[in-house]
Amino acid sequence: MELDIAEVVDIIRQGGQFLISSEEGKITGLEKVRKNQFLLTIEEFKELSKDAGCIDETESKLQ
């Protein structure tokens, strides 16, 4: 499903943070990120997991 770019821009102009999905250069999804929802890159996730003690760097397969 492709979303209309003008409609996406109108929604984003209302404010907030959004996760935009695309495929083959077309916008296929738009999701507003909730206040209690966080998006991380895999590197940020790994660092946060290490800091929390969830990953043992000597045995982790995520390195």
DSSP file (Angstrom, degrees, kcal/mol; ACC not computed):
  #  RESIDUE AA STRUCTURE BP1 BP2  ACC     N-H-->O    O-->H-N    N-H-->O    O-->H-N    TCO  KAPPA ALPHA  PHI   PSI    X-CA   Y-CA   Z-CA
    1    1 A M              0   0    0      0, 0.0     2,-0.4     0, 0.0     0, 0.0   0.000 360.0 360.0 360.0 129.7    0.0    0.0    0.0
    2    2 A E        -     0   0    0     20,-0.0     2,-0.3    27,-0.0    26,-0.2  -0.861 360.0-142.2-103.6 134.7    1.4    3.4   -1.0
    3    3 A L        -     0   0    0     24,-3.0    24,-0.4    -2,-0.4     2,-0.4  -0.726  24.8-107.8 -95.4 146.1    0.6    6.5    1.0
    4    4 A D     >  -     0   0    0     -2,-0.3     4,-2.2     1,-0.1     3,-0.3  -0.576  22.1-140.5 -72.6 126.6    0.0    9.9   -0.6
    5    5 A I  H  > S+     0   0    0     -2,-0.4     4,-2.5     1,-0.2     5,-0.2   0.853 100.6  53.9 -59.0 -38.7    2.9   12.2    0.1
    6    6 A A  H  > S+     0   0    0      1,-0.2     4,-2.2     2,-0.2    -1,-0.2   0.897 109.4  48.3 -63.9 -40.1    0.7   15.2    0.6
    7    7 A E  H  > S+     0   0    0     -3,-0.3     4,-2.1     2,-0.2    -2,-0.2   0.905 111.0  50.6 -66.2 -41.5   -1.4   13.4    3.2
    8    8 A V  H  X S+     0   0    0     -4,-2.2     4,-2.6     1,-0.2    -2,-0.2   0.924 110.3  49.7 -61.8 -45.0    1.8   12.2    5.0
    9    9 A V  H  X S+     0   0    0     -4,-2.5     4,-2.2     1,-0.2    -2,-0.2   0.909 109.2  52.2 -61.7 -43.0    3.1   15.8    5.0
   10   10 A D  H  X S+     0   0    0     -4,-2.2     4,-0.5     1,-0.2    -1,-0.2   0.901 111.5  46.9 -59.7 -41.9   -0.2   17.1    6.5
   11   11 A I  H >< S+     0   0    0     -4,-2.1     3,-1.2     1,-0.2     4,-0.2   0.930 112.2  49.0 -66.4 -45.7   -0.1   14.5    9.2
   12   12 A I  H >< S+     0   0    0     -4,-2.6     3,-2.0     1,-0.3    -2,-0.2   0.848 101.7  63.7 -65.0 -34.3    3.6   15.2   10.1
   13   13 A R  H 3< S+     0   0    0     -4,-2.2    -1,-0.3     1,-0.3    -2,-0.2   0.707  87.4  72.1 -63.0 -19.4    2.9   19.0   10.2
   14   14 A Q  T << S-     0   0    0     -3,-1.2    -1,-0.3    -4,-0.5    -2,-0.2   0.657 111.1-114.8 -70.6 -14.7    0.6   18.3   13.2
   15   15 A G    <   +     0   0    0     -3,-2.0    -1,-0.2    -4,-0.2     2,-0.2  -0.128  65.9  91.5 102.5 162.8    3.7   17.6   15.2
   16   16 A G  S    S-     0   0    0     -3,-0.1     2,-0.4    -2,-0.1    -1,-0.2  -0.523  74.0 -62.3 108.6-177.1    5.2   14.7   17.0
   17   17 A Q        -     0   0    0     16,-0.5    16,-2.8    -2,-0.2     2,-0.4  -0.889  50.1-167.5-110.7 142.0    7.7   12.0   16.1
   18   18 A F  E     -A   32   0A   0     -2,-0.4     2,-0.6    14,-0.3    14,-0.2  -0.951  22.0-141.6-133.2 147.6    7.0    9.5   13.4
   19   19 A L  E     -A   31   0A   0     12,-3.0    12,-2.3    -2,-0.4     2,-0.5  -0.950  25.8-162.8-103.7 120.1    8.3    6.3   12.0
   20   20 A I  E     -A   30   0A   0     -2,-0.6     2,-0.4    10,-0.2    10,-0.2  -0.915   2.4-161.4-110.0 127.7    8.1    6.3    8.3
   21   21 A S  E     -A   29   0A   0      8,-2.4     7,-2.3    -2,-0.5     8,-1.5  -0.840  12.1-179.1-105.0 144.0    8.4    3.0    6.3
   22   22 A S  E     -A   27   0A   0     -2,-0.4     2,-0.3     5,-0.3     5,-0.2  -0.978  14.6-169.4-141.7 156.6    9.3    2.9    2.6
   23   23 A E  E >  S-A   26   0A   0      3,-2.4     3,-1.7    -2,-0.3    -2,-0.0  -0.966  77.1  -9.0-146.6 127.0    9.7    0.4   -0.1
   24   24 A E  T 3  S-     0   0    0     -2,-0.3     3,-0.1     1,-0.3    -1,-0.0   0.866 130.2 -52.7  53.2  40.6   11.1    1.0   -3.6
   25   25 A G  T 3  S+     0   0    0      1,-0.2     2,-0.4     0, 0.0    -1,-0.3   0.525 115.8 111.1  78.7   5.6   11.1    4.8   -3.0
   26   26 A K  E <  S-A   23   0A   0     -3,-1.7    -3,-2.4   -24,-0.0     2,-0.5  -0.914  73.3-115.8-116.2 141.0    7.4    4.9   -1.9
   27   27 A I  E     +A   22   0A   0     -2,-0.4   -24,-3.0   -24,-0.4    -5,-0.3  -0.617  38.0 168.4 -74.0 121.5    6.0    5.6    1.5
   28   28 A T  E     +     0   0A   0     -7,-2.3     2,-0.3    -2,-0.5    -6,-0.2   0.527  58.8  20.6-112.8 -10.9    4.3    2.5    2.7
   29   29 A G  E     -A   21   0A   0     -8,-1.5    -8,-2.4   -26,-0.1     2,-0.4  -0.987  48.9-171.0-160.0 148.9    3.7    3.2    6.4
   30   30 A L  E     +A   20   0A   0     -2,-0.3     2,-0.4   -10,-0.2   -10,-0.2  -0.964  13.0 176.2-143.3 121.4    3.5    6.0    8.9
   31   31 A E  E     -A   19   0A   0    -12,-2.3   -12,-3.0    -2,-0.4     2,-0.4  -0.992  26.5-132.4-131.4 128.9    3.3    5.5   12.6
   32   32 A K  E     -A   18   0A   0     -2,-0.4     2,-0.5   -14,-0.2   -14,-0.3  -0.648  26.4-127.2 -78.1 131.0    3.2    8.1   15.3
   33   33 A V        -     0   0    0    -16,-2.8   -16,-0.5    -2,-0.4    -1,-0.1  -0.677  24.4-132.6 -81.7 125.3    5.7    7.3   18.1
   34   34 A R    >   -     0   0    0     -2,-0.5     3,-1.7     1,-0.1    -1,-0.1  -0.305  21.1-109.0 -74.7 161.3    4.0    7.4   21.5
   35   35 A K  T 3  S+     0   0    0      1,-0.3    -1,-0.1     3,-0.0    -2,-0.0   0.810 120.8  45.7 -61.1 -30.8    5.5    9.2   24.5
   36   36 A N  T 3  S+     0   0    0      2,-0.0     2,-0.4     0, 0.0    -1,-0.3   0.217  98.1  91.4 -97.7  15.2    6.4    5.9   26.2
   37   37 A Q    <   -     0   0    0     -3,-1.7     2,-0.4     2,-0.0    -4,-0.0  -0.909  56.4-166.5-114.1 137.0    7.8    4.3   23.0
   38   38 A F        -     0   0    0     -2,-0.4     2,-0.5     2,-0.0    -4,-0.0  -0.964   9.0-153.6-127.0 141.0   11.5    4.5   22.1
   39   39 A L        +     0   0    0     -2,-0.4     2,-0.3    -6,-0.0    -2,-0.0  -0.947  19.4 179.2-113.0 131.3   13.2    3.7   18.8
   40   40 A L        -     0   0    0     -2,-0.5     2,-0.1     4,-0.0    -2,-0.0  -0.943  28.3-121.7-129.1 150.0   16.9    2.7   18.9
   41   41 A T     >  -     0   0    0     -2,-0.3     4,-2.5     1,-0.1     5,-0.2  -0.438  40.8-104.8 -75.2 165.9   19.4    1.7   16.3
   42   42 A I  H  > S+     0   0    0      1,-0.2     4,-2.5     2,-0.2     5,-0.2   0.875 123.8  53.0 -62.0 -35.6   20.9   -1.8   16.8
   43   43 A E  H  > S+     0   0    0      2,-0.2     4,-2.2     1,-0.2    -1,-0.2   0.913 109.8  47.0 -65.4 -42.6   24.1   -0.2   18.1
   44   44 A E  H  > S+     0   0    0      2,-0.2     4,-2.5     1,-0.2    -2,-0.2   0.895 112.0  51.3 -64.6 -39.7   22.1    1.9   20.6
   45   45 A F  H  X S+     0   0    0     -4,-2.5     4,-2.5     2,-0.2    -2,-0.2   0.917 110.0  49.0 -63.1 -43.9   20.2   -1.3   21.6
   46   46 A K  H  X S+     0   0    0     -4,-2.5     4,-2.3     2,-0.2    -2,-0.2   0.921 112.5  47.8 -62.1 -44.1   23.4   -3.2   22.1
   47   47 A E  H  X S+     0   0    0     -4,-2.2     4,-2.5     2,-0.2    -2,-0.2   0.920 113.0  47.7 -63.9 -44.6   25.0   -0.4   24.2
   48   48 A L  H  X S+     0   0    0     -4,-2.5     4,-1.8     1,-0.2    -1,-0.2   0.898 112.1  50.4 -62.4 -41.2   21.9   -0.1   26.4
   49   49 A S  H  <>S+     0   0    0     -4,-2.5     5,-2.5     2,-0.2     6,-0.9   0.882 110.9  48.8 -65.1 -39.6   21.7   -3.9   26.8
   50   50 A K  H ><5S+     0   0    0     -4,-2.3     3,-1.3     4,-0.2    -2,-0.2   0.937 110.7  50.4 -64.0 -46.9   25.4   -4.0   27.9
   51   51 A D  H 3<5S+     0   0    0     -4,-2.5    -2,-0.2     1,-0.3    -1,-0.2   0.836 110.6  50.1 -60.8 -33.4   24.9   -1.1   30.4
   52   52 A A  T 3<5S-     0   0    0     -4,-1.8    -1,-0.3    -5,-0.2    -2,-0.2   0.528 115.5-116.4 -82.7  -6.3   21.9   -3.0   31.8
   53   53 A G  T < 5S+     0   0    0     -3,-1.3    -3,-0.2    -4,-0.4    -2,-0.1   0.650  82.3 120.8  81.0  14.8   23.9   -6.2   32.2
   54   54 A C      < +     0   0    0     -5,-2.5     2,-0.5    -6,-0.2    -4,-0.2   0.676  66.9  55.4 -83.9 -18.3   21.7   -8.1   29.7
   55   55 A I        -     0   0    0     -6,-0.9     2,-0.8    -9,-0.1    -2,-0.2  -0.969  67.2-154.9-121.1 125.0   24.6   -8.9   27.4
   56   56 A D    >>  -     0   0    0     -2,-0.5     3,-1.9     1,-0.1     4,-1.8  -0.874  13.1-153.3 -92.7 109.0   27.8  -10.6   28.4
   57   57 A E  T 34 S+     0   0    0     -2,-0.8    -1,-0.1     1,-0.3     6,-0.1   0.739  90.4  60.5 -60.0 -23.1   30.3   -9.3   25.8
   58   58 A T  T 34 S+     0   0    0      1,-0.2    -1,-0.3    -3,-0.1    -2,-0.0   0.738 120.9  23.0 -76.8 -20.5   32.4  -12.4   26.2
   59   59 A E  T <4 S+     0   0    0     -3,-1.9    -2,-0.2     0, 0.0    -1,-0.2   0.452  92.2 121.0-122.2  -4.6   29.6  -14.7   25.1
   60   60 A S     <  -     0   0    0     -4,-1.8     3,-0.4     1,-0.1    -5,-0.1  -0.354  45.3-161.2 -71.0 140.7   27.3  -12.5   23.1
   61   61 A K  S    S+     0   0    0      1,-0.2    -1,-0.1     2,-0.1    -4,-0.1   0.392  83.1  78.8 -93.4  -0.2   26.5  -13.3   19.5
   62   62 A L              0   0    0      1,-0.2    -1,-0.2   -16,-0.0   -16,-0.1   0.493 360.0 360.0 -85.6  -4.3   25.3   -9.7   19.0
   63   63 A Q              0   0    0     -3,-0.4    -1,-0.2    -6,-0.1    -2,-0.1   0.500 360.0 360.0 -71.2 360.0   28.8   -8.3   18.6
